[in-house]
Amino acid sequence: MGRDKVPTLNDTTNYEDWKRRVDWWQKATSVNAEARAATLIMNMSGKPEEVAIQLDETKLSVDGGVALLIKELNKLYEKDKTQSIFTAIDEFISYRRPKDVSMEEYVREFNQKHKNLVRRRNKGVLFEDGILAYFLLHHANLSETQKTLIRATVTELSYDKVEDQLKRAYGEEYSRSSSSSSSSCSSNTYPLR
């Protein structure tokens, strides 16, 4: 057990992420199956720990103990699921690229927020590819003229095409030049690479 990194759970941990970490941990851990639930409980604090320590120790000290532990914790977190979906929607819809963030970094963050929303909704595809491309372009914090340039140079409304064009037109060099010399650029200047 010495080298195992046991997933921790507390009041601020994202529960769905914790469950995924537990799945991976169970595949790689050297902790025997009968002691896994107890090991996880020893790495909890706050509300999750309060719920977990009330469970029957003998029922948790078996091969399926982790499944029982998660089943009980699901009851605690079920009521928070709707709120976490609202939060994920808000984070995705309201996200805009900060001016000092590179286009590559923006695209990574945009993708992360989108995947987080899809995972929380658990419904598969939320937006058709063209709609997602639209969000990517309009959340990139570009001027109307810059958006028009991207729209004019994209041959089809697809996420991959818009992403490629954004990176090509306003990649790493653009974020550096826009944050350091944004006041010196006129609205007719397009920093292309």
C-alpha positions in Angstrom: 0.0 0.0 0.0 2.9 2.3 0.6 3.0 3.8 -2.9 -0.7 3.9 -3.6 -2.2 7.3 -4.0 -5.6 6.9 -2.4 -8.3 9.3 -3.8 -9.5 11.7 -1.1 -13.0 12.9 -0.7 -14.2 16.0 1.3 -16.9 18.6 1.1 -15.2 20.4 -1.8 -14.2 17.4 -3.9 -16.0 16.9 -7.2 -17.8 13.6 -6.4 -18.0 12.3 -10.0 -14.3 12.9 -10.4 -13.6 11.1 -7.1 -15.6 8.1 -8.3 -13.6 7.9 -11.5 -10.4 8.2 -9.5 -11.6 5.3 -7.3 -12.2 3.2 -10.4 -8.6 3.8 -11.6 -7.3 3.3 -8.1 -9.0 -0.1 -7.7 -7.3 -1.3 -10.9 -3.8 -0.2 -9.7 -3.9 -0.6 -6.0 -2.0 -3.2 -3.9 -4.6 -2.8 -1.1 -6.5 -6.1 -0.7 -10.1 -5.9 -1.7 -11.5 -6.4 1.8 -9.6 -3.3 3.1 -10.3 -0.9 0.2 -13.5 0.6 1.6 -11.8 1.2 4.9 -8.8 2.8 3.1 -11.0 5.1 1.2 -12.9 6.1 4.4 -9.6 6.9 6.1 -9.0 9.4 3.3 -12.4 11.2 3.7 -13.4 14.2 5.8 -16.5 16.4 6.3 -19.9 15.1 5.2 -18.7 12.1 3.2 -16.7 10.8 6.2 -19.8 11.4 8.5 -21.9 9.2 6.2 -19.2 6.6 5.7 -18.3 6.0 9.3 -22.0 5.2 10.1 -22.0 2.2 7.7 -21.7 -1.3 9.0 -18.0 -2.1 9.1 -18.5 -5.9 8.4 -20.5 -5.2 5.3 -17.7 -2.9 4.0 -14.9 -5.3 4.8 -15.6 -7.6 1.9 -14.7 -7.8 -1.7 -17.7 -5.6 -2.8 -17.2 -3.1 0.1 -16.3 -0.2 -2.2 -19.4 -0.7 -4.3 -21.5 -0.6 -1.1 -19.7 2.5 0.1 -20.3 4.3 -3.2 -23.9 3.3 -3.2 -24.4 4.9 0.2 -22.4 8.0 -0.8 -24.5 8.3 -4.0 -27.5 9.0 -1.8 -25.6 11.9 -0.2 -24.6 13.4 -3.6 -27.8 12.6 -5.5 -29.5 15.8 -4.4 -26.5 17.9 -5.4 -26.5 16.5 -9.0 -29.0 19.0 -10.4 -27.0 21.9 -8.9 -23.8 20.6 -10.3 -25.4 20.4 -13.8 -26.6 24.1 -13.4 -23.0 25.0 -12.4 -21.5 23.2 -15.4 -23.9 24.9 -17.8 -23.2 28.3 -16.3 -19.4 27.7 -16.5 -19.6 26.6 -20.1 -22.1 29.3 -21.4 -20.4 32.2 -19.6 -16.8 31.2 -20.3 -15.0 33.8 -22.5 -11.3 33.8 -23.4 -9.4 36.2 -21.3 -7.3 38.6 -23.4 -4.0 37.3 -22.0 -4.8 33.7 -22.7 -3.4 32.1 -25.9 -5.9 30.6 -28.4 -4.5 27.1 -27.8 -5.0 27.5 -24.1 -8.5 28.9 -24.7 -9.4 25.9 -26.9 -8.2 23.5 -24.2 -10.2 25.2 -21.5 -13.3 25.4 -23.7 -13.0 21.7 -24.5 -12.6 20.9 -20.8 -15.7 22.9 -19.8 -17.7 21.3 -22.6 -16.6 17.7 -21.6 -17.4 18.5 -18.0 -20.9 19.6 -19.0 -21.4 16.5 -21.2 -20.2 14.2 -18.4 -22.5 15.8 -15.8 -25.5 15.7 -18.1 -24.7 12.1 -19.0 -26.8 12.4 -22.2 -24.1 12.0 -24.9 -24.0 14.8 -27.5 -25.4 18.1 -26.1 -24.7 20.3 -29.1 -24.6 19.5 -32.8 -21.1 20.1 -34.2 -21.9 23.4 -35.9 -23.5 24.8 -32.8 -20.4 23.9 -30.7 -18.3 25.6 -33.4 -20.4 28.7 -33.1 -19.9 28.8 -29.3 -16.1 28.3 -29.8 -15.9 31.3 -32.1 -18.2 33.6 -30.1 -16.6 32.8 -26.8 -13.1 33.5 -28.1 -13.3 37.2 -27.1 -12.6 38.5 -30.6 -13.9 41.7 -32.2 -16.7 41.5 -34.7 -14.3 42.2 -37.5 -12.1 39.3 -36.3 -15.1 37.0 -36.0 -16.1 38.0 -39.6 -12.6 37.1 -40.8 -12.9 33.6 -39.3 -16.4 33.1 -40.7 -15.2 34.2 -44.1 -12.3 31.8 -44.1 -14.0 28.7 -42.8 -15.3 26.6 -45.6 -17.8 24.7 -43.5 -19.4 25.2 -40.1 -17.7 22.4 -38.1 -15.9 22.5 -34.8 -12.6 21.2 -36.2 -12.6 23.8 -39.0 -13.3 26.7 -36.7 -10.8 25.5 -34.1 -8.1 25.2 -36.8 -8.8 28.6 -38.2 -8.8 30.3 -34.8 -5.4 28.7 -34.0 -4.0 29.6 -37.4 -5.3 33.2 -37.4 -5.0 34.0 -33.7 -2.6 31.5 -32.2 0.1 31.9 -29.7 1.6 35.0 -31.3 -1.8 36.8 -31.3 -2.3 36.4 -27.5 1.2 37.8 -26.8 0.7 40.7 -29.2 -2.8 41.5 -28.1 -2.0 41.6 -24.4 1.2 43.6 -24.8 0.2 46.0 -27.5 -3.6 45.9 -27.7 -3.8 49.6 -27.5 -1.5 50.0 -30.5 -3.5 47.7 -32.8 -6.1 49.4 -34.9 -9.4 47.6 -35.6 -8.2 46.9 -39.2 -5.1 45.1 -38.2 -5.2 41.3 -38.2 -2.2 39.6 -36.5 -2.0 36.6 -38.7 0.9 34.1 -38.7 
